[in-house]
Amino acid sequence: MNRIEKLFAQKKEGILNIFLTAGYPGLDDMPKLVKTLELAGVDMVEIGMPYSDPLADGETIQASSKIALENGMTLDILFEQIQELRPQVKLPIILMGYFNQVLQYGEHRFIETCKRVGVDGLILPDLPLIELERRYHRLFADAELPISLLVCPSTTEARIRQIEALSTGFIYLVADAATTGNAASINEQQLLYFKRIQAMKLTHPSLIGFGISDKNAFDQASQFAQGAIIGSAFIRAISGLAGEQLHQAAENFVQRII
């Protein structure tokens, strides 16, 4: 049983997953931030692999990725940081990015490195489902590297069932059919969507993301899934900070949510 499975087995509700961008605000800030987040009570972290041509990232995360790339962040540096961090924290570490990054790095090399340094799972929004099924599902499975797939409000029930069959992590319920960081609160249409998914009684656990920015939205989302993912709001909370101020802001943010 990997760390993601253990988390969902031990905690059935209110799971808080915080997204942060590798290399932001500073090149070497991520490892210490993850340790701060774990001590503050975060259950899981999703580390964004900075990329110049994102698919789903909103303005806030795009800006953080631009700064991270300007800071010199690369996949090799990120993997080195995770390898040093892994013995120091117990929470699951998930990498979120785009499949073009994996292709450029080399699929086999990327998967093998994730396994070696202690990555617990992947989120790759632009990996086509048919490609996952035909070419990559076995590679991830053989490496015991769970991949979490996305469902959005327009996803049909038939496709959701296909996603459920291919997902080996949790189901990522996209709350808003837009980029990250846009929604101010959960609306009635989103609640109907959450209820529709809940009624399907999926076998995989799920987390809700996109537009979850405060305690009220987190608590609402947690009524329809095992928890939620917060990204843009956290990035804004730590923007431009360094040193003790950075870590205090991270801790304060978590305390406002849980």
C-alpha positions as CSV (number, residue, x, y, z in Angstrom):
1,M,0.0,0.0,0.0
2,N,1.5,3.3,-1.1
3,R,1.3,6.6,0.8
4,I,-1.7,7.8,-1.2
5,E,-3.6,4.6,-0.5
6,K,-2.6,4.8,3.2
7,L,-3.9,8.4,3.5
8,F,-7.3,7.6,2.0
9,A,-7.5,4.4,4.1
10,Q,-6.7,6.3,7.3
11,K,-8.6,9.6,6.7
12,K,-12.1,9.4,5.1
13,E,-12.9,13.1,4.9
14,G,-11.4,16.6,5.1
15,I,-8.2,15.7,3.2
16,L,-6.3,18.9,2.4
17,N,-4.0,18.8,-0.6
18,I,-1.9,22.0,-1.2
19,F,-0.4,22.8,-4.6
20,L,2.8,24.6,-4.8
21,T,5.1,25.4,-7.7
22,A,8.6,23.9,-7.6
23,G,11.2,26.7,-7.6
24,Y,8.7,29.4,-6.3
25,P,9.1,31.9,-4.7
26,G,12.8,30.9,-4.6
27,L,14.6,28.1,-6.4
28,D,15.2,26.2,-3.1
29,D,12.0,27.0,-1.2
30,M,9.9,24.0,-2.0
31,P,11.5,21.4,0.4
32,K,11.2,23.7,3.4
33,L,7.7,24.7,2.4
34,V,6.6,21.1,2.2
35,K,8.0,20.4,5.7
36,T,6.2,23.5,7.0
37,L,2.9,22.4,5.4
38,E,3.2,18.9,6.9
39,L,3.8,20.4,10.4
40,A,0.8,22.7,9.9
41,G,-1.5,19.8,9.1
42,V,-1.6,19.4,5.3
43,D,-2.3,15.8,4.3
44,M,-0.8,15.8,0.8
45,V,1.2,18.1,-1.5
46,E,0.9,18.5,-5.2
47,I,4.1,19.9,-6.6
48,G,3.8,21.7,-10.0
49,M,6.5,21.1,-12.5
50,P,7.0,24.6,-14.0
51,Y,6.1,24.7,-17.7
52,S,6.1,27.5,-20.3
53,D,2.9,26.4,-22.1
54,P,0.4,25.2,-19.6
55,L,-3.0,23.8,-20.4
56,A,-5.1,24.3,-17.3
57,D,-3.2,26.7,-15.1
58,G,-4.7,30.1,-14.4
59,E,-2.9,33.4,-14.2
60,T,-1.6,33.0,-10.7
61,I,0.1,29.6,-11.3
62,Q,1.3,30.6,-14.7
63,A,3.0,33.6,-13.1
64,S,4.6,31.4,-10.4
65,S,5.8,28.9,-13.1
66,K,7.4,31.8,-15.1
67,I,9.3,33.0,-12.0
68,A,10.3,29.4,-11.2
69,L,11.8,28.9,-14.6
70,E,13.6,32.2,-14.4
71,N,15.0,31.1,-11.1
72,G,16.5,28.1,-12.9
73,M,14.1,25.3,-11.9
74,T,14.5,22.1,-14.0
75,L,13.2,18.6,-13.6
76,D,16.6,17.4,-12.6
77,I,16.8,20.0,-9.8
78,L,13.3,19.1,-8.7
79,F,14.1,15.4,-8.5
80,E,17.2,16.1,-6.5
81,Q,15.1,18.2,-4.1
82,I,12.5,15.5,-3.7
83,Q,15.1,12.9,-3.1
84,E,16.6,14.9,-0.2
85,L,13.1,15.8,1.1
86,R,11.6,12.4,1.0
87,P,13.1,10.9,4.2
88,Q,12.1,14.0,6.1
89,V,8.3,14.0,5.5
90,K,5.7,11.3,5.6
91,L,2.9,12.9,3.5
92,P,2.3,11.8,-0.1
93,I,4.1,13.9,-2.8
94,I,2.4,14.2,-6.2
95,L,3.9,15.8,-9.3
96,M,1.5,17.8,-11.5
97,G,2.6,18.8,-14.9
98,Y,2.2,18.2,-18.6
99,F,3.0,15.2,-20.7
100,N,5.2,17.1,-23.0
101,Q,7.6,17.5,-20.1
102,V,7.6,13.8,-19.6
103,L,8.2,13.2,-23.3
104,Q,11.1,15.6,-23.4
105,Y,12.7,14.0,-20.3
106,G,12.1,10.5,-21.7
107,E,9.1,8.5,-20.5
108,H,11.0,5.6,-19.1
109,R,13.6,7.8,-17.5
110,F,10.9,10.1,-16.0
111,I,9.0,7.2,-14.5
112,E,12.1,5.5,-13.2
113,T,13.4,8.7,-11.6
114,C,10.0,9.3,-9.9
115,K,10.1,5.9,-8.4
116,R,13.7,6.3,-7.3
117,V,13.3,9.6,-5.5
118,G,10.0,8.8,-3.8
119,V,7.3,10.5,-5.9
120,D,4.0,9.0,-4.8
121,G,1.8,9.8,-7.8
122,L,1.2,11.9,-10.9
123,I,-1.3,14.3,-12.4
124,L,-0.9,14.8,-16.2
125,P,-4.0,16.7,-17.5
126,D,-3.0,16.6,-21.1
127,L,-2.2,12.9,-21.4
128,P,-4.9,11.5,-23.8
129,L,-6.9,8.8,-22.2
130,I,-6.4,6.5,-25.3
131,E,-2.6,7.0,-25.1
132,L,-2.7,6.2,-21.4
133,E,-4.7,3.0,-22.0
134,R,-2.6,1.8,-25.0
135,R,0.9,2.8,-24.1
136,Y,1.5,4.1,-20.6
137,H,-0.9,2.5,-18.1
138,R,1.3,-0.6,-17.8
139,L,4.4,1.5,-17.4
140,F,2.9,3.4,-14.5
141,A,1.5,0.2,-12.9
142,D,4.8,-1.7,-13.2
143,A,6.5,1.2,-11.4
144,E,3.8,1.3,-8.8
145,L,3.3,5.0,-9.6
146,P,-0.4,6.0,-9.3
147,I,-1.8,8.4,-11.8
148,S,-4.8,10.5,-10.9
149,L,-7.2,11.5,-13.7
150,L,-9.4,14.5,-14.1
151,V,-13.2,14.7,-14.4
152,C,-14.9,18.0,-15.2
153,P,-18.6,19.1,-15.3
154,S,-19.0,18.3,-19.0
155,T,-17.5,14.7,-18.7
156,T,-20.1,12.1,-19.7
157,E,-20.9,9.2,-17.4
158,A,-19.5,6.7,-19.8
159,R,-16.2,8.6,-19.9
160,I,-16.2,8.9,-16.1
161,R,-16.5,5.2,-15.9
162,Q,-13.5,4.8,-18.3
163,I,-11.5,7.3,-16.2
164,E,-12.4,5.4,-13.1
165,A,-11.1,2.1,-14.7
166,L,-7.8,3.7,-15.7
167,S,-7.1,5.8,-12.7
168,T,-4.8,4.2,-10.1
169,G,-4.7,7.2,-7.7
170,F,-7.7,9.4,-6.8
171,I,-10.2,11.0,-9.1
172,Y,-9.5,14.7,-9.5
173,L,-12.9,16.5,-9.7
174,V,-12.4,19.7,-11.5
175,A,-15.0,22.1,-10.0
176,D,-15.0,24.6,-12.8
177,A,-14.7,24.2,-16.6
178,A,-12.1,26.9,-16.7
179,T,-8.5,27.4,-15.7
180,T,-7.4,27.3,-12.1
181,G,-7.9,30.1,-9.6
182,N,-11.0,31.7,-11.2
183,A,-14.0,30.7,-9.0
184,A,-14.7,32.8,-5.9
185,S,-17.1,30.4,-4.3
186,I,-19.0,27.2,-5.0
187,N,-22.2,27.9,-6.9
188,E,-25.4,25.9,-7.2
189,Q,-24.5,24.5,-10.6
190,Q,-21.3,23.1,-9.2
191,L,-23.1,21.6,-6.2
192,L,-25.4,19.8,-8.7
193,Y,-22.3,18.5,-10.5
194,F,-20.8,17.2,-7.2
195,K,-24.0,15.5,-6.3
196,R,-24.2,13.8,-9.7
197,I,-20.7,12.4,-9.2
198,Q,-21.5,11.4,-5.7
199,A,-24.5,9.5,-6.9
200,M,-22.3,7.4,-9.2
201,K,-20.6,5.9,-6.2
202,L,-17.2,5.7,-7.7
203,T,-14.8,3.1,-6.3
204,H,-11.9,5.5,-6.2
205,P,-11.6,8.3,-3.6
206,S,-11.9,11.8,-5.0
207,L,-10.6,15.3,-4.3
208,I,-12.2,18.5,-5.7
209,G,-9.9,21.2,-7.2
210,F,-10.0,24.5,-9.2
211,G,-11.4,27.5,-7.4
212,I,-11.2,26.2,-3.9
213,S,-9.7,29.2,-2.1
214,D,-11.0,29.4,1.5
215,K,-12.3,27.4,4.4
216,N,-15.9,27.8,3.3
217,A,-15.2,26.4,-0.2
218,F,-13.0,23.7,1.3
219,D,-15.7,22.6,3.8
220,Q,-18.4,22.6,1.0
221,A,-16.2,20.5,-1.3
222,S,-15.4,18.1,1.5
223,Q,-19.1,17.2,1.8
224,F,-19.0,15.7,-1.7
225,A,-15.5,14.2,-1.8
226,Q,-12.8,13.1,0.5
227,G,-11.3,16.6,0.5
228,A,-10.0,19.3,-1.8
229,I,-7.0,20.8,-3.5
230,I,-6.0,24.4,-3.0
231,G,-3.4,25.9,-5.3
232,S,-3.8,29.5,-6.6
233,A,-5.0,30.9,-3.3
234,F,-1.9,29.4,-1.6
235,I,0.4,30.7,-4.3
236,R,-1.0,34.2,-3.7
237,A,-0.6,33.9,0.0
238,I,3.2,33.3,-0.3
239,S,3.8,35.5,-3.3
240,G,6.9,37.7,-2.9
241,L,7.9,36.3,0.5
242,A,11.1,34.7,1.7
243,G,12.7,33.3,4.8
244,E,10.6,33.2,8.0
245,Q,7.9,35.4,6.5
246,L,7.4,32.8,3.8
247,H,7.0,29.9,6.2
248,Q,4.8,31.8,8.6
249,A,2.5,32.8,5.7
250,A,2.3,29.1,4.7
251,E,1.4,28.0,8.2
252,N,-1.1,30.8,8.7
253,F,-2.8,29.9,5.4
254,V,-3.3,26.2,6.4
255,Q,-4.6,27.2,9.8
256,R,-7.3,29.3,8.1
257,I,-8.5,26.3,6.2
258,I,-8.4,23.4,8.7
